[in-house]
Amino acid sequence: MTDLTCIGLTTLDILARAIDALPDGETTNLIEEIALAPAGTAGGAAVIAARLGLDVSLATVIGEDVNGAVLRMLLARENVNADCVSTTSAMPTSTTVLAINTRGGRPNFHMLGASILTSFAGEVMTRARGSRFLHFAGLGFPELSTPQAVEALASIRADGVFTTSDLIMPDPNVLALLEQTLPHTDLFMPSAAEVDVLLPGMGHAEALAHFVAMGAGACIIKRGAGGVLGLINGTVTAIPARAIDVVDTTSCGDSFCAGTIAGLARGMALGDAAAYGIATASLVAQGLGTTGLLENAAQVDALMETAA
């Protein structure tokens, strides 16, 4: 049985650091690092979960282009099963160029691509039904926002699959979609920025209760350097971030989701799993790109033995 299937946004990230300003003219400027990485709310979470030892499948769409070929190669290197990654000639592979600054910020330039065509079609439903966890990370995509997609999510959960979800970007229109999907979601993990757009003026503790009232089994809000705030077993619980020197915040939210799922897969209670997710994200944030300094679960296990 597959441990985790991730469905939704997958991009090829092209990262460079450190860039604090774009130079005038056409001069050559030396920088420290340039890297390529699979990323996105689905792709990034899949890679991190695989590094944490889970058997992971990814469901998304890429283009018939060089970027797509590179993305497939990188997924194979990360031991992510790409049987449910389909290819199309209709659009290029979703790609993002990120200029990482000395503060760890990541102004970026994104090219919309084939990932938005992702759906539950074909082998995807079979793979999702045969998984312990499904990470639904494409809400707002055309084929993942239909009544048929909601029915698919409900059916997968009814088969006993633990369902988690994240958001692609803050968009007020997503709130109506959440009203349909949250009743079929065991754990919802939005970012604070997304919550502030979806529920303007509402405090995060109140927002947690609001999402659970909408149907989510549990909810955790990712707050960056502020750690996370969760409504766990009816109690609002704050878990602090770890004190680290941040290099790059790319994929920190996705790595938190993956780490939390990995913790749950190992039998941890939700609060402990969230702490495991924070430890995972702290390793990612100390290096460049999707994986940062994270190599394997043993690193996270060792970090969990130390004080935050």
N, C-alpha and C positions, 0 to 999 in steps of 0.2 A: 504493500500500500504506500502511495505517495504521502509524505508528511504534509507538504504544503503545495498548493497551486496558487500562483499569483496571476491575476488577470487585470490588464489595463495598460496604463502609460509606460512605455519603454522607449528610451532614447539612447543615442550614442552621445556621450559627453566628451567634449574636447576642452581640457582644462589647462590653464597656464597661470603660474604665480611666480613672483608677486607683481601685480600690475595695479598701481594706485591711480594712474591717469593715462589716457591715450596720448601719445606724443604727437606733436604737429609735424607735418612733413612726412618723408618716407625713409627716415633713418632706421638703422638696425639697432635694436635695444636688447641686451642680454638679460635673461631672467633665469630663475633657479630651476623651474620644473615645467614640463609639458607632459600631459598624460591623456590616455583614452580610457573610457570606462563605460560599461552598461549602466544605465541610470533610469530614473523615473520612479513613480510611486509603486509600480509593479516590478519593473526590471531591477531597480536598486534594492528593493526589499528581497527579491529572489536571490540576488548575488550574496547579500549579507547572510540570509538564512542558510544558504549552502555552505558558506564559510563556517557557520556555527554547527555544521554537521547534519542538517536536515536534508532529506531527499526532496528536492524542489523541482517543480515544473513551472514553466512560464507560458502564459497564453497572451499573445499579442500579434501585431502585424508589422512587418518591415517591408521596405522597398527592394526592388531588383536593382540594387546599386552597390557601389563599393562600400558605402557606409553600412549597408545591411550585411554584406559579407564579413566586414570587420566585426560587427556586433555579434554575429553567429560564432565567429572564432573566439571572441572574448567570453561569451556565455559557455562555450564548450570548455574553455580553460578553467572556468569557475565551477564546473560540474553541475551546471543548471540544465535540466532536461528541456530541449527546445523542440520536442515533437509537436507541440501545439503553437509554435511560432510559424505563422503562415507568411507567404511572400506575395506581393502584388506589384504589377507594373503601373498601377494607376497613380501612385504617389511615391515620393522618395521616403527614405527612412527618417523618422523624427530625429533631429540632431540639435544639440545645444552647444554653443561656445561660451565658456565661462572665464571671466577675467578675475581671478582670486586676488584680493588686495591684502595688504599686510595686517589687517585687522580680522581676516578670516571671512570677510564679506564676499559676495559672489554676484556682482552685476553680470547679467548674461544676455545672450542673444539666441532666441529659440526659433527653429524652423519647424512649423507644423508639418507633420508627415503621416505616414501610413498607420501609425499606432492608433489614430482616432477611429480606424475602421474595425477595431477589435470587437469581437462578439462571442457569444456562447455557442457558436455554430460548430458542427462537426465533432471532432474528437474532444473538444474542450469540455463539453458537458460530462462525457464519460470520465475524463481525467479528474474533473472537479468532484464528481460523486465518489470517486475512489480515493479521495484525499482525507486526511484527518482535519486539515485546516484549509479554508479558502480565504485569500486576501483579495477583496474586491476593491480595486484601485483604479477605476476608470469611470466613476460616476460623472456624467456630463458628456461622455462620448456618445455619439448618435445611437449606436447599436447596443450600448449598455445602459441606456436611459429609457428604453421602451417598456411597455407593459409586459412584453414577452421576456425581457431581461429580468424584470422584477419577479416574474413567475419562475424563471430559471433559478434565481437566487433563493426563492422560497422553497423550491423543490430540493435543491442541494442541501439546504439547512435541515429540511424535514428528513433527509436521509441520514442525519446524525453528524454532518460535517460542521465543525465550529467555524463560524463566519466572522471575519474582521473586515473593517473598511477604513479607508483614508480618503482624503480629497485631493484633487489635482491642483486646484487654485480657488481662492475665495471668490464666490460668485453668488449674489443673492438669489439667482434663479435655481440654485442647487437645493435650496431649502424645501421647495415643493417636491423634488425628487427624493430627498431624505425622508419625507413623510411616507413615501412608498417603500423605501428600502430598509429603514431602521427597524421596522417590526421583524425583519428577517436577518438582523445583524446582532451577533453575540457581543461584539466589542467594537466600538466606534472610537477612532483615534485622530481627531482633527488637530490642527495647530491653533495656537492662540490667535494668529492673524486671521485665519479662516473663520474662527468663531466670532471675532470682532466684526467681520463683514456680514456674516449670516445673521447675527443677533446684536446689532449695534446698541451700545449703551447697557447691555446686560452683563452683570458680573460673571466671572467664570464659574463660580460655585452654582449660581442660578442656572447658567447655561448647561452644566452637567445634568442637573435635574430636568431641564427642558428636553434634552436629547433622550434621556431615559424615559420620560413621559411620552415621547414620540414613538417609543418602542424598542430602543436599543437595550440590550441586556446589561451592558455596562458602558461607561464612557471615560476616556482619559484625554485630557487636553495637554498637548505638548507646548511648553512655554520656554524653549531654548535654555538660556542661562538660568532661567527661573525654575528649571526642573519640570515636573509634570504635576497636574492636579487631576485626581480621579474620583469618580463616584463608585466606590467598590463596596459591595455588600451593604448598600444603603448609607455609607459613611463617606463624606468628603475627605479625601486623603491627599496630602501634599508629600511628594518625594523630591528632595533637592537634587540639583545637578551636581556633578563632580567638579572639583576645582582642577582645571586643566589650562594649558596654554593652547588656545585655539589656532589652528592653521587654516582650516577650510570647513565651512558649515554645510557644504554640499552633501546631500543625502543623509544628514543627521536625523531628520524626521523619519525617513524611510528605514534607517538602521534601527531607530527606536522601535518601530513597528515590528521589524524582523526579530529583534532581540526579545521583545515581549512575547511574540508567538513562539520563539524557540524555548523560552522559559516555560510557557504553558505546555508545550509539547513534552517537556521534561517532568511535568507533573507539579510544577510550582503553583501556589496560590497566586491570584492576579496581582496583588501588591508586590510580591516577591518577583514575579515575572516582569513587572514594570521597572523595578530596580535593576533587573538584569538587562532590560532594554536601555536604560540610562547608561549602564556600564558599557554596553556595546556601542552606543552613540558616542561616548566619550573617547573611545579608541579611534573611531572613525574621524572625529573632529580634529585629531592631532596629526593628521596626514592629509595628503591631497586626494580628492576624488571620492568615489563611492565607498571604497574600502578603507581609506586612510591608513592607520597603523594596525587595523584588525587583520589577523591572520587565521585565527581559529578560536574554538570555544574555550580552549585551555587558558587563553589570555583573559577572557571575560571571567572565567571561574576564579582565576588568581586575583583579579581586581575585586571581585565580590568579597574576598576575604579581607580586604583593606578598608579603612574608613574613607568615607567620601571627603 
